[in-house]
Amino acid sequence: MPYSHDAIAFSTIPASHQIRLEDRLSFLYLEYCLIRQDRTGVIAIQNGHNESSDEEEKLEPQILRIQLPVASLAVLCLGPGTSISNAAMTSCTRSGCTVIFTGGGGVNAYSHATPLTSTAKWAIAQACLVSNTEYQKKAALAFYKRQFGGNAITGGSISVMRGLEGRIMRNTYRENAKKAGIRGFKRDTKAADPVNVGLNISNSILYGAAATVCTAIGVNPALGIIHRGDTRSLLFDLADLYKASIVIPLVFSHAKDEDPVTNIRRHLRREIHSRKIMAGMLEALMEVLTPYLPNRNDDRLIGDSDEVKGHIQYGKEIN
């Protein structure tokens, strides 16, 4: 398929010229459609019906082609009945858009978008942080204090903060269940009730947002600060900053809606935008990584006593 000149030009846009993370749309959820690349960009193809006032014409099937703004989108959530082509996935990746495949039970898979930075400085800072236990404890306390706000205990230990987190989460579930008129609520990721399904979906969206944040500055989502041992550890850390304060109350508020899942997605999208959640995740991450940033951003090589410039031929000419 021949691409337009604009599509070809887009494929070569450097990371520094892409739309900034904080200026992007938070997420878009799609289901029962095909995601394809056409000459102008990424589109969703879906069966539809004519919107004519004539009853006979209204019943005529139509193919709907919807342009997707992947260049200004942070996360594309693909639900049941979706299929994405290689070319469309490539365009999403190049544009810095994270793609997640999700259902009622949570996220099944992530794609990795192209970083929105050309420097490795944040990844170097992350490696420095996670390789030192004391640095990691300090960062963990900073995350806990950011999560708890005014409830944080100044100078508290990790174990104290962990216990406080557990109490806050239990109380948050209990208070919101009582407010929603739900008795005996128990958090179960495999349950099919509206609240547990809504929590799974909301958490999945937060993990997708966190994945985009990590990708934007080129850090490894497997190297967590509080969580460890999972390829999504850092995503859990960033999402936890907002679960008690935003996600849990939001989900319970729609527990008795006729279509709770759709309403939860829409409400969460508004919250992500109005509360600048992705910008907050980025700020939290950069705050704990900044002390360990390298002094230089240029490409360089390791040396015997110091680093040397990269992209230089150091071998002597052989006669």
Backbone torsions as a table, in degrees:
resi	resn	phi	psi	omega
1	MET	NA	125.6	179.0
2	PRO	-74.9	132.2	178.0
3	TYR	-89.7	153.0	176.4
4	SER	-71.5	164.6	178.5
5	HIS	-61.4	-37.0	179.6
6	ASP	-65.1	-40.2	-179.8
7	ALA	-66.1	-40.2	178.8
8	ILE	-66.5	-41.3	178.5
9	ALA	-63.0	-39.1	180.0
10	PHE	-61.0	-36.5	-176.5
11	SER	-66.2	-15.7	-178.3
12	THR	-110.4	9.2	179.3
13	ILE	-67.3	125.6	180.0
14	PRO	-68.2	159.2	-177.1
15	ALA	-56.7	-37.8	-176.4
16	SER	-68.1	-15.0	-179.5
17	HIS	-101.6	0.1	178.4
18	GLN	-76.1	162.7	178.8
19	ILE	-64.7	133.6	-177.7
20	ARG	-63.6	151.0	-177.5
21	LEU	-56.4	-46.8	-175.8
22	GLU	-69.2	-12.7	179.0
23	ASP	-99.0	2.6	-176.4
24	ARG	-90.1	157.4	169.6
25	LEU	-66.5	144.8	-173.3
26	SER	-67.9	-61.8	179.6
27	PHE	-156.6	159.0	175.9
28	LEU	-131.2	128.7	179.9
29	TYR	-105.9	130.7	178.2
30	LEU	-131.1	148.2	173.4
31	GLU	-147.1	156.7	178.4
32	TYR	50.8	58.1	177.6
33	CYS	-158.0	166.7	176.0
34	LEU	-104.2	133.8	177.0
35	ILE	-104.6	118.3	-175.1
36	ARG	-134.2	162.3	174.7
37	GLN	-99.6	127.0	172.0
38	ASP	-115.7	-166.3	-173.8
39	ARG	-69.3	-17.7	-176.9
40	THR	-109.0	-10.4	-178.9
41	GLY	152.2	-155.7	-178.0
42	VAL	-92.9	133.9	-178.6
43	ILE	-130.2	156.9	171.5
44	ALA	-107.5	131.4	179.9
45	ILE	-112.3	124.9	-173.5
46	GLN	-143.5	147.5	174.7
47	ASN	-73.6	139.8	179.0
48	GLY	-147.7	-168.9	179.5
49	HIS	-133.4	154.1	178.3
50	ASN	-63.0	135.6	-179.8
51	GLU	-92.6	19.1	179.6
52	SER	-64.6	153.8	177.5
53	SER	-74.8	-19.7	177.8
54	ASP	-72.1	125.8	-174.5
55	GLU	-62.3	-38.9	-179.4
56	GLU	-68.4	-42.8	179.4
57	GLU	-67.3	-33.7	-177.5
58	LYS	-62.6	-30.6	-178.1
59	LEU	-81.4	-10.8	-179.7
60	GLU	-68.1	128.2	179.9
61	PRO	-68.5	147.2	177.9
62	GLN	-134.3	153.7	173.2
63	ILE	-99.6	117.4	179.7
64	LEU	-92.9	132.9	177.4
65	ARG	-119.6	113.2	-174.5
66	ILE	-113.5	124.4	179.1
67	GLN	-73.6	131.4	-179.3
68	LEU	-104.3	128.6	-176.9
69	PRO	-82.6	59.2	-172.5
70	VAL	-63.4	-26.3	-179.3
71	ALA	-69.7	-19.9	179.2
72	SER	-119.5	21.9	-176.7
73	LEU	-114.4	137.0	179.1
74	ALA	-83.5	-47.6	-175.7
75	VAL	-135.5	132.2	172.6
76	LEU	-108.8	114.5	-178.5
77	CYS	-98.2	118.5	-179.7
78	LEU	-105.7	116.0	-177.7
79	GLY	-93.0	-160.7	-178.1
80	PRO	-58.8	146.1	174.7
81	GLY	75.5	19.9	179.6
82	THR	-107.9	153.5	177.0
83	SER	-144.3	134.1	-179.1
84	ILE	-122.9	138.1	-178.2
85	SER	-83.4	164.1	177.9
86	ASN	-59.1	-44.7	-177.7
87	ALA	-65.3	-39.9	179.5
88	ALA	-67.6	-41.3	177.9
89	MET	-63.5	-38.8	177.9
90	THR	-61.7	-42.4	179.0
91	SER	-64.3	-41.1	177.2
92	CYS	-61.1	-45.3	-178.7
93	THR	-62.8	-45.5	-179.4
94	ARG	-63.7	-30.8	-176.2
95	SER	-85.8	-2.4	-179.7
96	GLY	83.4	18.7	179.8
97	CYS	-96.7	121.9	176.9
98	THR	-81.0	134.5	179.0
99	VAL	-110.2	128.3	175.4
100	ILE	-122.2	142.1	177.1
101	PHE	-102.9	117.2	-168.7
102	THR	-135.3	158.0	175.8
103	GLY	-146.8	-165.4	-179.3
104	GLY	-62.5	-26.9	-177.8
105	GLY	-89.4	1.3	179.2
106	GLY	118.1	-163.9	-176.3
107	VAL	-84.6	133.4	177.6
108	ASN	-95.3	-31.8	-178.0
109	ALA	-162.1	155.0	175.8
110	TYR	-119.5	152.9	163.9
111	SER	-102.7	164.4	177.1
112	HIS	-114.1	116.2	-179.7
113	ALA	-77.3	164.3	176.0
114	THR	-71.2	132.9	179.3
115	PRO	-56.4	147.2	178.0
116	LEU	-90.8	21.9	175.8
117	THR	-140.0	152.4	179.0
118	SER	-104.8	2.2	-179.4
119	THR	-104.9	151.0	178.6
120	ALA	-97.4	11.6	-171.7
121	LYS	-61.6	-37.3	-178.8
122	TRP	-72.6	-34.9	176.2
123	ALA	-66.7	-38.2	177.3
124	ILE	-64.8	-42.9	178.2
125	ALA	-63.1	-39.6	178.4
126	GLN	-63.3	-43.6	179.1
127	ALA	-61.7	-39.6	177.9
128	CYS	-64.3	-42.7	-177.8
129	LEU	-65.3	-51.1	-173.2
130	VAL	-74.4	-13.5	179.2
131	SER	-88.4	-1.3	-179.6
132	ASN	-126.4	117.0	-175.5
133	THR	-60.1	-40.5	-178.7
134	GLU	-66.6	-40.8	177.1
135	TYR	-61.6	-40.9	-177.3
136	GLN	-68.2	-39.1	177.2
137	LYS	-62.8	-41.5	179.1
138	LYS	-62.4	-42.5	178.8
139	ALA	-67.2	-38.4	179.2
140	ALA	-62.5	-42.6	177.9
141	LEU	-62.6	-39.0	178.6
142	ALA	-63.3	-39.3	178.3
143	PHE	-67.7	-43.7	179.0
144	TYR	-60.6	-44.0	-178.1
145	LYS	-66.7	-35.5	176.9
146	ARG	-67.9	-37.3	-179.7
147	GLN	-68.3	-40.9	-174.4
148	PHE	-89.2	-20.0	-178.9
149	GLY	60.7	-123.2	-177.1
150	GLY	-67.6	-15.0	179.9
151	ASN	-84.6	-4.5	-177.7
152	ALA	-67.7	143.7	178.5
153	ILE	-95.3	116.1	-179.2
154	THR	-60.7	125.9	178.2
155	GLY	76.1	10.0	-179.2
156	GLY	-67.3	152.8	178.8
157	SER	-81.6	169.9	178.5
158	ILE	-60.5	-43.1	-178.4
159	SER	-65.0	-36.9	177.4
160	VAL	-65.1	-44.5	179.6
161	MET	-64.2	-39.7	179.8
162	ARG	-63.9	-41.7	177.4
163	GLY	-65.5	-38.7	178.0
164	LEU	-64.6	-40.3	178.2
165	GLU	-60.6	-44.2	179.9
166	GLY	-60.9	-43.1	-180.0
167	ARG	-66.3	-42.7	-179.4
168	ILE	-62.9	-42.5	-179.9
169	MET	-65.3	-44.3	179.1
170	ARG	-61.5	-44.9	-179.8
171	ASN	-65.4	-37.3	179.9
172	THR	-64.9	-44.4	176.7
173	TYR	-61.3	-47.0	-176.1
174	ARG	-63.7	-46.4	-177.5
175	GLU	-64.8	-41.8	-178.0
176	ASN	-74.3	-32.4	175.6
177	ALA	-65.8	-40.9	178.3
178	LYS	-63.8	-42.9	-179.8
179	LYS	-63.5	-35.4	-179.0
180	ALA	-85.5	-3.6	179.8
181	GLY	74.4	31.1	180.0
182	ILE	-107.5	120.9	-178.0
183	ARG	-97.5	142.1	174.9
184	GLY	65.7	33.0	-179.6
185	PHE	-66.9	139.0	175.8
186	LYS	-136.1	130.0	179.6
187	ARG	-71.9	121.6	-179.3
188	ASP	-145.9	112.4	-176.1
189	THR	-65.2	-17.1	-179.1
190	LYS	-98.8	-3.6	-179.0
191	ALA	-73.8	156.5	-175.6
192	ALA	-107.1	7.0	179.1
193	ASP	-72.5	157.5	-174.4
194	PRO	-56.9	-37.3	-177.6
195	VAL	-69.7	-48.3	-179.6
196	ASN	-64.7	-40.1	176.7
197	VAL	-64.4	-43.0	179.0
198	GLY	-62.8	-38.5	177.2
199	LEU	-66.2	-41.2	177.5
200	ASN	-58.8	-47.2	-177.7
201	ILE	-66.4	-44.8	-179.5
202	SER	-63.3	-43.2	178.1
203	ASN	-63.4	-38.7	178.1
204	SER	-59.8	-42.5	179.5
205	ILE	-65.2	-41.3	177.2
206	LEU	-63.4	-39.2	177.8
207	TYR	-64.2	-38.1	176.9
208	GLY	-64.3	-42.1	177.3
209	ALA	-62.8	-41.6	179.0
210	ALA	-65.2	-37.5	178.1
211	ALA	-63.2	-38.6	177.8
212	THR	-65.8	-40.2	177.8
213	VAL	-61.6	-46.3	179.6
214	CYS	-62.1	-43.9	-179.4
215	THR	-64.4	-38.1	-176.0
216	ALA	-56.8	-36.5	-179.0
217	ILE	-109.6	7.7	171.5
218	GLY	75.9	30.3	178.3
219	VAL	-99.6	164.0	-175.0
220	ASN	-91.3	117.1	-179.3
221	PRO	-66.3	-14.3	179.5
222	ALA	-79.3	-19.6	-177.0
223	LEU	-94.5	84.8	-176.9
224	GLY	-78.2	171.4	179.2
225	ILE	-103.7	-47.7	175.3
226	ILE	-99.3	-49.4	177.4
227	HIS	-80.5	149.2	178.1
228	ARG	-142.9	157.3	170.4
229	GLY	89.4	-2.0	179.0
230	ASP	-121.8	148.7	179.2
231	THR	-66.6	-10.5	179.4
232	ARG	-113.9	20.3	-173.1
233	SER	-53.8	-46.8	-178.5
234	LEU	-68.6	-29.8	176.5
235	LEU	-64.9	-40.7	177.1
236	PHE	-61.7	-43.1	-179.5
237	ASP	-59.5	-46.7	-177.2
238	LEU	-70.4	-40.0	179.6
239	ALA	-66.4	-35.7	-178.7
240	ASP	-61.6	-21.1	179.3
241	LEU	-62.7	-21.3	-172.5
242	TYR	-123.8	-1.5	-175.6
243	LYS	-66.3	-51.2	-175.9
244	ALA	-69.4	-38.5	-174.1
245	SER	-83.0	-28.4	-173.8
246	ILE	-122.2	-55.4	-170.4
247	VAL	-65.2	-50.9	-175.0
248	ILE	-62.2	-50.9	177.5
249	PRO	-59.9	-38.1	-179.2
250	LEU	-62.5	-47.5	-177.2
251	VAL	-64.7	-45.1	-179.9
252	PHE	-64.2	-30.1	-179.3
253	SER	-67.0	-18.2	179.5
254	HIS	-110.5	12.1	-173.3
255	ALA	-58.4	-32.5	-176.0
256	LYS	-110.3	18.0	175.8
257	ASP	-70.5	159.3	177.1
258	GLU	-67.2	-37.4	178.2
259	ASP	-129.8	74.7	-173.1
260	PRO	-62.2	-38.6	-175.2
261	VAL	-63.0	-47.5	179.2
262	THR	-62.6	-43.7	-179.6
263	ASN	-65.6	-36.4	178.0
264	ILE	-63.8	-45.2	179.4
265	ARG	-59.9	-46.1	-178.3
266	ARG	-64.7	-44.1	-179.6
267	HIS	-64.2	-42.5	-179.5
268	LEU	-65.6	-37.3	177.2
269	ARG	-60.2	-42.3	178.4
270	ARG	-63.8	-40.9	-179.2
271	GLU	-66.3	-42.0	179.3
272	ILE	-59.8	-39.2	-179.9
273	HIS	-73.8	-51.7	-173.5
274	SER	-69.0	-33.4	-179.4
275	ARG	-95.7	2.8	177.5
276	LYS	51.6	51.7	-174.6
277	ILE	-64.1	-43.2	-179.4
278	MET	-66.6	-38.2	175.6
279	ALA	-63.7	-36.7	177.9
280	GLY	-66.6	-41.1	176.1
281	MET	-60.9	-44.5	-179.6
282	LEU	-63.2	-42.2	179.1
283	GLU	-62.9	-44.1	179.7
284	ALA	-61.9	-42.8	-178.4
285	LEU	-67.9	-45.4	-179.0
286	MET	-67.7	-31.0	179.3
287	GLU	-62.1	-43.2	-177.9
288	VAL	-81.7	-19.6	-179.3
289	LEU	-91.2	-25.8	-174.2
290	THR	-53.8	-41.3	-179.4
291	PRO	-61.1	-16.3	-174.0
292	TYR	-112.4	14.2	178.7
293	LEU	-66.7	141.7	177.0
294	PRO	-69.8	160.7	-178.3
295	ASN	-78.1	-18.2	-176.5
296	ARG	-126.0	149.4	178.7
297	ASN	-111.6	-7.1	-175.0
298	ASP	-77.9	164.1	178.2
299	ASP	-74.2	130.6	-176.6
300	ARG	-149.0	168.7	-178.4
301	LEU	-119.2	152.9	176.0
302	ILE	-70.5	145.3	178.3
303	GLY	-126.5	-178.8	179.5
304	ASP	-68.6	-41.0	-178.8
305	SER	-122.9	-22.5	-179.0
306	ASP	-152.1	169.1	178.4
307	GLU	-80.9	153.9	179.2
308	VAL	-126.3	165.0	-178.0
309	LYS	-62.9	143.2	175.7
310	GLY	-90.6	175.0	178.9
311	HIS	58.0	35.5	176.0
312	ILE	-129.0	137.6	177.6
313	GLN	-81.9	110.4	-176.9
314	TYR	-95.3	-9.3	-179.3
315	GLY	-72.0	141.1	177.4
316	LYS	-75.4	146.2	-180.0
317	GLU	-68.6	134.1	-179.5
318	ILE	-97.2	125.0	179.9
319	ASN	-78.8	NA	NA
